[in-house]
Amino acid sequence: MSETIKAGQLDFMIENRFAGQERDGGPSMQVLADVDGSRVQVLRFDMFRIQPHYHYAPMGMNTRYDLDPLTVDDGIGWVIGLINKKLPQLVAKAGYEKLADSTTVEAAQKALPDIEKRWRSMA
């Protein structure tokens, strides 16, 4: 089951995902947008139990960074805080800087409390 919350040019799709023959998994959020007539994943945050990580442009360059699960107790809170503080930089690093206009950033920041509440209710 997934749920999508629209904020400006971005859609935040939250869900629980399973990976590695269901040995790992947990809360996941895709940041999606329509670019040149195609639906793209701009960012994806997989806050899995065993190997939490996140991706820049998972359907394109797919740059992935792992998190140390010993240092992140609350993956959802970490993601929400990161997006709140650095959404323009995250979107630009993924190669979609035009999506991070001030209207979209403001809409995303306003939507974050609702995104967090709904995401936690799924986790």
PyMOL commands that set and color helices and strands:
alter all, ss='L'
color gray80, all
select helices_A, chain A and resi 75-93+97-99+102-122
alter helices_A, ss='H'
color red, helices_A
select strands_A, chain A and resi 2-7+10-19+24-35+38-46+53-56+63-66
alter strands_A, ss='S'
color yellow, strands_A
deselect
rebuild
show_as cartoon
